[in-house]
């Protein structure tokens, strides 16, 4: 996962938590829902990047094995 992608996912998660907290303080259910959605997007981005990294690692491993033959 690139640093930019990690930061983007973390930013969404943090911003989402902040919006949820703001919504709780102001009793704004819409703002809370927006925050939950944004936090969720951040988590999905993080998982997608982890999956991309895992696939890349596997491809690299298979490539090394093929080169060794």
FENCOR-V612949 format. One record per residue. N is the residue number from 1. RES is the residue in one small letter. PHI is phi in degrees with one decimal (* if undefined). PSI is psi in degrees with one decimal (* if undefined). Layout:
# FENCOR-V612949
<<N;RES;PHI;PSI> <N;RES;PHI;PSI>>
This chain:
# FENCOR-V612949
<<1;x;*;129.5> <2;x;-72.7;158.7> <3;x;-60.8;-41.0> <4;x;-60.3;-41.7> <5;x;-67.0;-40.3> <6;x;-62.3;-44.5> <7;x;-65.4;-39.6> <8;x;-63.2;-44.9> <9;x;-64.8;-43.3> <10;x;-65.6;-38.2> <11;x;-62.0;-44.7> <12;x;-62.5;-42.7> <13;x;-64.4;-44.8> <14;x;-67.2;-44.1> <15;x;-62.7;-39.1> <16;x;-63.5;-42.2> <17;x;-64.4;-38.7> <18;x;-64.7;-41.7> <19;x;-64.6;-38.6> <20;x;-62.7;-44.3> <21;x;-63.7;-42.8> <22;x;-60.2;-43.8> <23;x;-62.8;-38.6> <24;x;-65.6;-42.5> <25;x;-65.2;-36.8> <26;x;-98.0;2.7> <27;x;58.1;38.7> <28;x;-104.7;99.1> <29;x;-64.7;-33.8> <30;x;-63.8;-45.0> <31;x;-63.9;-38.5> <32;x;-61.9;-43.2> <33;x;-65.7;-39.3> <34;x;-61.9;-41.5> <35;x;-64.5;-42.6> <36;x;-62.3;-41.7> <37;x;-64.2;-43.9> <38;x;-66.5;-41.4> <39;x;-61.7;-41.6> <40;x;-61.9;-41.8> <41;x;-59.6;-41.2> <42;x;-62.7;-40.4> <43;x;-67.4;-39.3> <44;x;-65.3;-43.6> <45;x;-57.8;-43.5> <46;x;-61.7;-45.6> <47;x;-66.2;-38.4> <48;x;-64.0;-41.9> <49;x;-65.9;-38.3> <50;x;-63.7;-39.5> <51;x;-66.0;-42.2> <52;x;-60.7;-41.6> <53;x;-62.9;-41.7> <54;x;-64.4;-41.6> <55;x;-65.1;-44.5> <56;x;-60.6;-43.5> <57;x;-61.1;-41.6> <58;x;-66.7;-43.0> <59;x;-61.7;-43.5> <60;x;-61.2;-42.6> <61;x;-62.7;-45.5> <62;x;-65.7;-36.7> <63;x;-64.5;-42.1> <64;x;-63.6;-41.7> <65;x;-63.4;-40.6> <66;x;-67.4;-38.5> <67;x;-68.3;-29.4> <68;x;-71.9;-17.5> <69;x;-80.4;*>>
